[in-house]
């Protein structure tokens, strides 16, 4: 039996200020296999986004480990974690997080350039065509709709063919119809590229389109049907 792609083991996260200590995550423990689609659901403040950030190595746990492709993220220093992310992880955010000074094409080329790709432009063009933006290559985010910006963000995330795609409320700032279109496109790309998708969402309809759902409640997590 193959090893899990992601292994989250006894993860805790606490923050302390003048009012005391707040436990954000409490003994989170699960594994994900390659090509799974998983929705992390739960009320605001239940720890969903914190868990996603720690899984990416963007935040550090108080206790516990996250292994990605057999590598303990927190046995690495920040630079090596960043290098591991660049090789294995793509991101999609609710707020798109596009660079305003770059065109759609330049935004999608950027992760390829950061990983040393020798000819990123045609690869980025192909991915933008895949998300239906062949006519918008040279447009900047400020003149694009929310749905178009999220398509650019999807293209940027998938262009490096990541093993894992982490998506934090990717349809949260879009209207329902546009959100449905974006979710369908994300799942199609996920299947085509064999990516493991981990999606944080409040939308129960979207969550049920994933193979598994992980419910967060008061910092704890449990699989639900």
N, C-alpha and C positions, 0 to 999 in steps of 0.2 A: 504494500500500500504506500502511495506517495506521501511525502510530508506535506503539511498544510502550507499554503503560500503565506498566510498571515496567522500568527499565533499571539493572542493577547492573554497574558498570564497574570492573574491576581493584581490587577491594576487599581491603584488608589491615586486620587488627586485631592489635595486639601490646600486651602489658602488661609492665611492668618493675618488679621489686622487688629486694630485697637478694640474691636467689639468681640473678638474671639476667633475661633477656627471654624471654617465652613468646609464640610466634606462634599466635594463635587462629584467624585467617582468613588465607588465603594466595592472593591473586590470584583472587578469586571474580568471575566474569564471565558474566552471562546476562541475557536479557530475557523478560518475560512480557506476553502480550497480554490484552486485555479478555476477561473471562468464562472464562479458563482455570482449571482446578483442578490444583494442584500439591502434592505431598507432599515435604517435606524429611525425609530419613531418614538414619540413621547411628548409630553407637554413642554412648553418653554421653561428653561431652567432645570431640566432633568439631566443635563450633562451630555447631550448629543454632540454638539459642536466641539466641546472639550475633548470627548473621546476621539472624534475624527482628527482633531489637531494632533493629539498624542500618537495616533496610528500613523500619521505622516511624519512624526518626529519634529513637528513645528513647536510643540509644547512638550514639557517633560513631566513625567509622573512623580508623585511623592514616593511611590513604591510600586514594584512590579515591572514587567518587561513587555516589549512588543518585538516580535521577530518578523522580519520581512525577508522572504526567500532564504530563510535559514540564518539571517544576520540579525543579531541583537542591536536594535537601533541605538539604544542608550549605552552600549559599550563603545560607541563611536563618538568622536568629538563633533562639533557643529559642522565643520567643513566636510567631514566624511559623510555625515548624515545628509547634507545638501547634495553631495555627489551621488549618494544612493537614491535619493528622491529623483534626481534628474534622470537616472537610468530606468527607474521602475515605476514612478508614480505620476499620474496626471491629475489636475485639479479643475473643478468647475464650481464657481461660487454664485450665490444669489445676486451679488452686485457686479458680476461679470469680470471685474478686475482687469480690464484691458488697459493698455498704456495709451493715454489720450494723444500723445505726440506721434504715435505710430499708426500707419494705415492697417487695414485688416490683414493684408498680406504680410506686412512687417511684424504684426503681432503673432502671426502663426509661424513665421520663420524663426522667431526669437528662440524658442526652446530647442530647435534643431541647431541653431548657431551655438547655443550654450553647451551642447553635447558634442560639438566639433564636426557636425555634418559638412561634407565637402561641397555639396550643391543643394542648399535648402530651398531655393526659390521654386523649382518645379514641383517638389514634394508638397510644399505649402499650397501652391496653386491647385494641385490635385485634391487636397483635403478640403479646401474651400469650395471647390466644385462639388465635392461629395455632399456638403451641407447646403448646397444651393446658392452659393454666393459668388459665382464666377463673374457676375457683373458688378461686384462691389469690392474688388480687390484693392483698389486705391482709395477707397473711402475711409474716413476717420471715424472713430466711435461717436463723436458728437453729432454726426449727421445720419446715424443709423438708428433704427428702432430698437426697442428692448429685445425683441425676438431675434433681430439680426445680430445684435451684439452677443447674445447668448450662443448663436450659431458660430460666431467667430471664436468664442470661448471654448465651445466643443471641439472645433477644428484644432485649436491650439493645444487642447488637452490630449487629443487622440493622435496628433501628427507624429509623435515619437513612439507610437504603438506601445503604450505603457502596460505593464503587467497588471497594475491596479489603477482604477479611476476612483477618486474620492470626490463626491459631489455634495456640497452643503446648500440645501434648499435651492436647487438649480432652477426651479420654476416659481419660486416664492414671490418674485417681483413682476411676474408676467400675468396677463389675463388668462382665463381658463383655456380657451382655444389654442392660444400660442403655447401655453405650458404643455398641453397635450402633444402638440407637434414636436416640441423640443424633447419631451420624454420619449416619444416614439423614435426619434432620430438617435437619441442617446443609446437606447436599447438595441437598435439596428447596428450601430457602430460597435457596440459592445460585443454583439454576437459575431460580427465579421472579423474583428481583431482578436477575439478570444480573451478579452480583458475581464478581470474581476472588478465588479462594480459595487461600491459601497455608497449608498445614497441616504443622506439625512433629509427627512421631509415631514411636514405636518399633514400632508395630503394623503388620506387613507386610500383613496382610489389609486394614486400613483404607487403607494407602497405595496399594494396587492399585485402589482405587475412585476414585482421582484419575486425570486424563488423563495426567499426567507425574509422574516421580519424579526428584528431585535428590538424589544420594547424597553425603553429607559424610563425608570421611575425612581425619583429621589436618589439618583446616583447609582442605582443598581440596574442590571440588565438581565433579561430573560427572553428566550425564544418564544414566539407566539405563533399560533396557526393562522 
